[in-house]
């Protein structure tokens, strides 16, 4: 008489065993991770860095967890608005006086805006918006 085998193992059970045993993430694990990353990205967007290094200020949307679709105004946006409002061009000292940022921060912002093509340099220290 042939020996009777035990209960057959389903393919799904075998796959589940290997996934748990070898710590292979499931679709639900990825969805949880994506949800957490979205939440972190939203918090990062909601936080704006003040003039002092390391100190952050939260907006109301970050505190309540709700977002009304309006994004926080960045430092680059502020500088670009001042340059656009000037019309024919504005020099570095006037931008610094109107915005109030330190020299290094303002130089970095102007460099980035120039590099991305949002502003152009008329001559040394004088900038105008493209467009």
C-alpha positions in Angstrom: 0.0 0.0 0.0 1.4 3.4 -1.0 2.3 5.9 1.7 -0.3 8.6 2.0 1.0 12.1 1.5 0.2 15.0 3.9 -1.9 18.0 3.0 -0.9 19.6 -0.3 0.5 23.1 -0.1 -1.1 25.7 -2.3 1.0 27.8 -4.6 -0.2 31.0 -2.9 0.8 29.7 0.6 4.2 28.8 -0.8 4.7 32.3 -2.3 3.5 33.9 0.9 6.0 31.8 2.9 8.9 32.8 0.8 8.0 36.5 0.8 7.7 36.5 4.6 10.8 34.4 5.1 13.0 36.5 2.7 11.5 39.9 3.7 10.2 40.6 0.2 7.9 43.6 0.3 4.3 43.2 -0.9 2.1 45.6 -2.9 0.5 46.9 0.3 3.9 47.5 1.8 4.8 49.7 -1.2 1.5 51.5 -1.0 2.1 52.3 2.7 5.6 53.5 1.9 4.4 55.8 -0.9 1.7 57.2 1.4 4.4 58.0 4.0 6.7 59.6 1.4 3.8 61.7 0.0 3.1 62.9 3.6 6.8 63.8 4.1 7.1 65.6 0.8 4.0 67.6 1.7 5.5 68.6 5.1 8.8 69.6 3.4 6.9 71.8 0.9 4.9 73.3 3.7 8.0 74.3 5.7 9.9 77.4 4.8 13.3 78.2 6.0 13.7 81.6 7.6 16.9 83.7 7.5 18.7 81.9 10.2 20.1 78.4 9.5 18.2 75.5 10.9 15.2 77.4 12.1 12.0 76.5 10.2 8.6 78.0 10.3 5.5 75.9 9.5 2.5 77.2 7.6 -1.1 76.5 8.7 -1.5 73.8 6.1 1.4 71.8 7.7 -0.1 72.1 11.1 -3.6 71.0 10.2 -2.5 68.4 7.6 -4.8 69.9 5.0 -3.7 71.4 1.8 -5.8 73.9 -0.1 -3.7 73.6 -3.3 -1.6 76.8 -2.7 2.1 76.2 -2.4 4.3 78.1 -0.1 6.2 81.0 -1.8 9.9 80.2 -2.1 12.8 82.6 -1.7 13.5 82.4 -5.4 9.9 83.3 -6.2 10.2 86.4 -4.0 13.4 87.5 -5.7 11.9 86.8 -9.1 8.8 88.9 -8.3 11.0 91.9 -7.3 13.1 91.6 -10.5 9.9 91.3 -12.6 8.4 94.4 -10.9 11.5 96.5 -11.7 10.8 96.5 -15.4 14.0 97.7 -17.0 16.4 96.1 -14.5 17.4 96.2 -10.9 20.8 96.0 -9.2 21.9 93.7 -6.5 21.8 96.3 -3.7 18.1 97.2 -4.5 17.1 93.6 -4.5 18.9 93.1 -1.1 17.2 96.2 0.3 13.7 95.1 -0.8 14.0 91.4 0.1 16.2 91.6 3.2 18.2 88.4 2.5 21.9 88.0 3.3 24.4 88.5 0.5 25.3 84.8 0.1 21.7 83.6 0.0 20.8 86.3 -2.5 23.8 85.5 -4.7 22.9 81.9 -4.7 19.3 82.6 -5.7 20.3 85.0 -8.5 22.8 82.4 -9.8 20.1 79.7 -9.8 17.5 82.0 -11.5 20.1 83.0 -14.1 21.1 79.4 -14.7 17.5 78.3 -15.2 16.9 81.2 -17.6 14.2 83.0 -15.5 16.3 86.2 -15.4 19.2 87.6 -17.4 22.2 89.7 -16.5 22.2 93.0 -18.3 25.6 93.9 -16.9 27.5 93.3 -13.7 25.1 93.4 -10.8 22.0 94.4 -12.8 19.3 91.8 -13.7 16.0 91.7 -15.5 13.3 89.1 -15.9 13.2 87.1 -19.1 10.0 86.9 -21.0 
